Amino acid sequence: MKTVNTSPQPTPIEPSALKSLGWKVVAGFIVVALLPPAIMFLAAGRVDWWEAWVMVGMLAVTTMGSRVILLLKHPDLALERARWTEGQHSKPWDKTLMPVVAIYGPFLMWLVAGMDKRWNGSPPLPLALELAAFVVMVLGYLFSVWALLANKFFSAVVRIQKDRGHTVVTTGPYRFVRHPGYAGGVFGYLVTPIALGKLWVYVPALLTIVAVVIRTALEDKTLRDELAGYEEYAQRTRYRLVPGVW
């Protein structure tokens, strides 16, 4: 289905806004690159942990790469995502769920991983299993990045973006599931404890996944109720996160 967009097109971004956006992207990258190792290695009390270094490197590369491509392809979306703290027109329930999914959940996963490393709480896992988990994690990240680049309305908060001419997106990974960004994140969270070799991470990981599922359900209902053409899309693309499951 191709949706005809009769809404006003977004106005061009001012050079000053682009400059400010660039600094926000750089600052965000620094946080993503430095916060995970700071939390994990401080909690672990050591830095000789190759699994953690691999994960940090993957996060840095995928985050920086996707943001650079986003700036080149959809600068207006990059600006929209950079303004997530303003929360304009976002749903009240998302002001609680968004930080849980994007900030508090991962923060607890890194913290628990470091504590598990410090106290040797988990039994050693086979190297092949950890490497396989990293492969799945990369695929999950790439699936989410694909969704980000395919959907120019991929906001960090749940809102109907009437000011940006919001329409239904059915291309890219949206051909398979209705919320591929969340789907990639869920698969990443599921294998993170194995990749790090710290099974206690499953406690915050599963709690975070529950929050993702709740947010997905609420966002899907919002889109079905308020975004023209989404109900028809949902009838054709039946599953929200996992084909054949939900």
DRENROSE-226875 format. One record per atom (N, C-alpha, C): residue in one letter; x, y, z. Coordinates in steps of 0.05 Angstrom, whole numbers, plus 5000, padded with zeros to 4 digits. Example, Ala and Ser with C-alpha at 12.3 -4.5 7.8 and 13.67 -1.06 7.14 Angstrom:
# DRENROSE-226875
A526448865156A524649105156A526449345156S525749555142S527349795143S525850015157
***
This chain:
# DRENROSE-226875
M501749765000M500050005000M501750255000K501150444983K502450704983K500450904994T501251055013T499551255026T500051525013V497851655004V498051924993V498252115015N500252285015N500652475037N499552745028T497252825041T496053085036T496653285058S498253205078S498853375100S501053565092P501253795106P503353985099P506153855103Q507953915085Q510653805086Q512253965107P514053825121P515653965141P517354185129T517654405143T519254625133T522154555134P523754675116P526654615116P527954695143I530054545150I531354595175I533254825172E533155005191E534955235191E537855145196P539855285184P542655215189P543355215218S542255395234S542855405263S541855155277A539455055268A538354815279A540054575272L541154565247L542854345239L545454345255K546554585260K548954605276K548554505304S546254585316S545554485343S545054185343L543854095322L543353805319L545953645318G547853755304G550453615302G551753585329W551653795346W552753775372W551253575389K548553565386K547053375401K547753085394V548153045368V548952775358V551652695370V553552875370V556152825381V555952765411A554452935425A554052885454A552752615460G550752555444G549352295447G551252065442F552952085422F554851875416F556851835439I557752055451I559652045473I558351895496V555851955502V554451825524V554251525519V553351455494V553051175487V555751025488A557851165479A560551035478A561851005505L561251205523L562651205549L561051095572L558351125571L556751045594L556750745599P556350575578P556350285583P558950185596P561350255584P563750155597P564250265625A563450515629A563850635655A562250485676I559750425670I557950285689I558949995693M559449855671M560149575673M562849535687F564849685678F567549645689F567749745718L566349955725L566350045752L565049845770A562749735761A561349535777A562949275779A564449215757A566048965758A568649005773G569549245775G572049295789G574549205773R574149175747R576349075730R575749145701V577749135684V577349195655V578048965637D579148745648D579948515632D577448345627W575748435609W573148305604W572548345574W573448155558W573348195529W570448205519E568648065531E565848075522E564648355524A565348485546A564348755550A565448945530W568048925524W569349095504W568149055477V567548805470V566348755444V563548885442M561948855464M559348975464M559449275462V561249395477V561549685476V562349785448G564249635435G565049705408G562749685389M561049475391M558749435374M556849665377L556249745402L554449965408L555450225395A558050275399A559150525388A558950535358V559750315345V559750305315V556950325304T555050165314T552350175304T550950445309T551450555333T550150805340T551251035323M553951055321M555051275305M554451245276G554650995266G554150955237G551251015230S549350925246S546550975240S545851265242R547051415261R546451695265R547551865242V549951795232V551151935210V549351895185I548551645180I546851595157I544251735160L543151745184L540551875189L540852175183L543052295192L543452585187L543452645157L544652465142L544852505113L542152445099K540752245108K538252165094K535852305104H535452325131H533152455142H533952655164P535052885157P535953065178P533553165195D531153185183D528853275199D528153065220L528552805214L528052595234L530152605256A532652655248A534752685268A534152905288L533053125278L532253355295L529953275313E528053135301E525753035317E526652855340R528452675335R529352495355R531052635376A532552835367A534252985386A532553145406R530053205399R528353365416R526553185434W527252935438W525552755453W525052845482T526952995494T526553085521T524453295524E523753435502E521653635503E518953505507G518553265495G516053115499G513553245489Q513853425469Q511453565459Q509653365444H507053365452H504953205440H505452905443S507252825460S507652535465S505452435484K504952175483K502952065500K503852065529P501952115548P502752125576P504051875586W502951635578W504051385587W506851335577D507551465553D510251415542D512351575558K511551775572K513451925588K514651755610T513151535617T514151345637T515551115623L514351005602L515350765589L517950825572M518051045559M520351105542M522951095558P523251235581P525751215596P526350935606V524250785613V524650505623V525950335601V524850365577V525750205554V528550285544A528950555542A531350655529A533650725549I532950775574I535050865593I535350685617Y533250665633Y533450515659Y533950225655G532550095635G532949815630G535749745622P536849875601P539649825594P541549885616F541050105631F542850185653F543049955673L540749835681L540749615700L542049375689M541749325663M543149095651M546149125652W547149365646W550049405648W551049375677L549449485696L550249485724L550249195734V548149045729V548048765738V550248605725A550848655700A552948505686A555648545701G556148805708G558648855722G558848735749M556548735764M556448615790M556748315788D555548195768D555847905763D558747835758K560148005742K562947955736K564647975762R564048175778R565548215803R565247975821W562847865824W562347655843W562347375831N562947355805N562947095791N560346945796G558147085792G555546975797G554546775777S555546785753S554646605732S556746395724P555946155717P557845955708P559046035681P561445945675P562545995648P560845875626L560646025604L559145935581L561045855558P560245675541P561945595519P562445835501L564945865491L565646085474L563846095449A563345865437A561645855413A558845975418L557745925442L555146025449L555246335452E557346435464E557546725467E557846855440L559546735423L559946855396L557346845380A555846635382A553246615368A551346835379A551446885405A549747095416A550447365405F553047415402F553947665390F552847695361V552847485346V551847485319V548947565319V547347435336V544547495338V544147795347M545847885366M545648155375M546048355352V548148305336V548748475313V546348475294L545248245288L542948225270L540548385281G540148365308G537948515320G538448815318Y540848905323Y541549195320Y541149285291L542049125272L541749205244L538849215235F537249035246F534349035240F533049295250S533849375274S532849625285S533849865269V536349865261V537450085245V536050095218W535449865207W533949855181W531249995185A529949935207A527350065212A527650365215L529750455229L530250735233L530650885206L532150755188L532750885163L530450865143A528750665146A526450625128A524150805135N523950885161N521651025171N522451305179K521751505163K522551785169K520851905191F519051745203F517451825226F518151675251F520651555251F521551385273F522351565297S520451685309S520951865332S521751705357A523251845375A524051715400A521651695419V519551855415V517251845432V514751775415V512751685429V510251605415V508451855411R508151935387R506352155380R505652145351I503352245344I502552275316I503752535306Q505552515287Q507152745279Q505652905256K503453025263K501953185243K503653415232D505453515248D507053735240D509153645219R509553385216R511553285198R510253115175G507553145173G506152995152G506152695155H505652605180H505852325187H504052145170T505251945158T503751745142T504751465149V503251265140V503950985146V506350905129V508250765142V510550655128V510250355125T510450255101T510049965096T512449835082T514549975078T516849875064T518949775083G521149665072G523349575089G522449355108P523349355133P522549145152P519649165160Y518349385154Y515449405160Y513749225143R514949095124R513448895108R513048635125F514748595145F514748345160F513348375187V513848585202V512548635227V511948935229R510049005246R509249285248R511049455265H512649335282H514449485299H517349365299P518649375276P521249245273P523449365291G523249625297G525149745315G525149615342Y522749565353Y522549435379Y523349135377A522649015354A523248725350A526248685352G527848855338G530748825339G531748865367G530649055381G531449105409G530948865427V528648745424V527948515440V529848285436F530548225411F532448015405F535148075417G535948335415G538448415427G538548375457Y536348455471Y536248415500Y536248125507L534947955491L534847665497L537547535497V539347615480V541947485478V544147635492T543647875502T545748025516T546947875540P545347755557P546547605580P548347385570I547647245549I549347025539I551947145526A551647365511A553947485498A555947575519L555047695540L556747785562L557647565580G556347335578G557047105596G556147155624K554047315628K553047385655K549947345655L549147105665L546347035663L544547185682W545647305703W543947465721W542847715707V543947775684V542948005668V540147955658Y539347695658Y536647635649Y534547755667V535147815692V533147935709V532248215698P534148405695P533348665684P532548645654A533848455640A533248435611A530348355606L529348155621L526648065618L524648275627L525348425648L523548645657L523448865635T525748915623T525749115601T524149025577I524348765571I522748655548I519748685554V518948635579V516148675586V515248955581A516949145588A516349435584A516149485554V517949365538V517849405509V515249295497V514349065507V511848945497V509449125504I509449225528I507249405536I507249655519R509649765515R509850015499R508949955470T509749725459T508949645432T505949635430A504649505449A501749475449A500349745450L501249925467L500050185470L500550355445E502950345435E503550495410E501950395387D501650135385D500150015363D497150105364K496050115388K493350205392K493050495384T495050655392T494950945385T494950975355L496650835341L496850855312L494250765298R493150545308R490650445296R488350645300D488350785323D486150975329D486551245316E489051325312E489551605304E490951655278L492251455267L493751495242L492251375218A491551545199A489951455176A491451245160G490151025154G491250815138G492650595154Y493150645180Y494550445195Y492850195201E490350225204E488549995210E488649805186E488549905162E488649735138E491449595137Y493549745143Y496149625143Y496349405164A495149445188A495249245209A493748995201Q491649025185Q490148785177Q491748615157R493548745142R495248595123R497748485137T499048655153T501448575167T500548515195R500148255200R498548175224R500148195250Y502748165249Y504248135274Y505848395281R505848445307R507148685318R510248645320L511048435332L513948395338L515148145325V513747915328V514847665320V512847525301P513547485275P511747345257P510847075268G508247035267G507046775276G506646765306V507546965321V507246955350V505447185360W506347435355W504847665365W505547915349
***
